Amino acid sequence: PNIYIETLASRWSRKPPKTIRPRDNVVIRLSTEGCYFFKRLDDPKCRANREFYQDLLAWSKVTPNLFVWDAVAHQGNFQTPFPNLQVIQPDLKLFAAHNVKGVFAQASPYRGGELSELRTYLLAKCLWNPNTDWEHTLNEFLDLYYKEGARFVREYIDLLTARAIEYGEAVDCLHDAPWMDYNTVLDAELIFRRAFDLVQSEQVRKRLELAYLPVQYAALSCPPRVHITSNKVTLLRPPSLTLDQYLEVLRARCGPESHDWPPIRATTQQFAGKTPPRTQEFSLERLENNYC
């Protein structure tokens, strides 16, 4: 009595059973893992989200204890750009409309996560009131927190959001950021350079430096630009810090407690402890036959 048992509805277990019904003391925790996180979960044009929405509808009809586990930041590396701010409020409103009793919004557990201060503020406001004007709330935070740098952070957010949506392919919370390409990194770099040139306050500068860290990570990890000539293929990556320099900046910005973070170890392993080469060249040989 008075004890609730939780079970996870995720991936292969996400669809409700055809005949079995959970008892009144069973909590169904429906996971959004596998969804396309840059589009609303009720977007009928997105297959992954459309399937989740159908499961949400089905569960809402068979259990009074429906909860959601929603990944609202990248779960592979907390520094990965993850432009989903525009769907946080619509998704929470969707949950509330379908009898969801509570939401575990899983963001970065570490200081220095990609726009984690902004994401936490927006989540808190929209969890309290799913009808919150998210755009007003987002701009409110930017103005109060980044002050004279607010317009640059908003420009950066808009750049990433537009690029991720333009990329078009489904990206879940564990994928790298394939849409964050060479040109996008350079555009983001330029936005922050303009911000640093303008901002005078040391407090605001430190906050901008935290927001800028994911751009430095993206410069190391983004897909290269490919240039092909008649006899050569060249891969170009954006100018960047070395891996050691980036990790040192990350530790310095996020405090002494960050020195043995799991993300530090994960990032080191991701690049095998070495800075990815900025330029790589490969010879190109053309094979001919009777058809070409």
Phi, psi and omega in degrees: 000143177066014177248131177255137178252127182257140174228146187265128173257100187210142178052247185291338182260013188285329180282136179292149178295157186288324186238328182288140178236137179291143176290171186292341180259016178256127177262126175265118179257101184275123185261140177270006180303134181098351179279165177270107194277358178263358177236156181298148183290343177257019178289113184291344182272352182256114187299311183300317181286325179298320179292321177297317181300321178296322177292322176300314179299318183294314180295323183297341181270345188242356180218139175274353184242066182261120176240164182233139171252107188244119176280115184245012173209165181295133184260357178270313176216121188294351177271351183292127175305136187216079188281078180241013186300330184286348181251354184300308182292314178301323180291318178295323177295322177297315179300314182298324182288345182240038168066024174285128186272336181197156182228128168264107180267106186270105177249205180282130176277002186241144173296140181095003174297155185304113180048038187293328179295313178296315182297320179296317179298313181296319178298314182300315180295317185280332173292323178292319181217099182297348177268009179303142173285097188296325182293318177297317181295318178299311181293326177301312180296314181303315182295320183282326188267318183260351175049243183292348176266001187301315185294332179285320177295321178294321177297320178296314179300315181295322178299310182294319181297313181296320182291319180295319179292321179297325181302319168087325183283149182295134179229121180261188189283358181245351179287156167292185181253077183295338179285341181277078189269186184307308183294322180294320177298316180296320178296318179294319178301316181296320179300314181288328176298318178296321180295314182295328178292331185268321189289133180256326184291131179293324179296315180293322179300317179296322178293322177293324179297323176294318179294333183279339183307316180298334176293321178293321176296317181297326178298326178283326193252351187290157176299143181285159169280135184253125178239124185242129172244188184295334184226011186206145171244126181242130175255126181241133174245154183297154172304143183203170167292161169288165178301317180297320179296317179298314181296325179291320177296318180300315179295318182294321183283331188258000173098163185296335181291349184275355190296330181242031178298145169305321178298327177296314180294319181296319180294319178299317178293323181304320182258013181053032176075008184232149175288125177302137182300139180287330179224135174225138180236140179226138178288149182241123178246132180263127179261130183244147173218196184290349184255340180205000000 
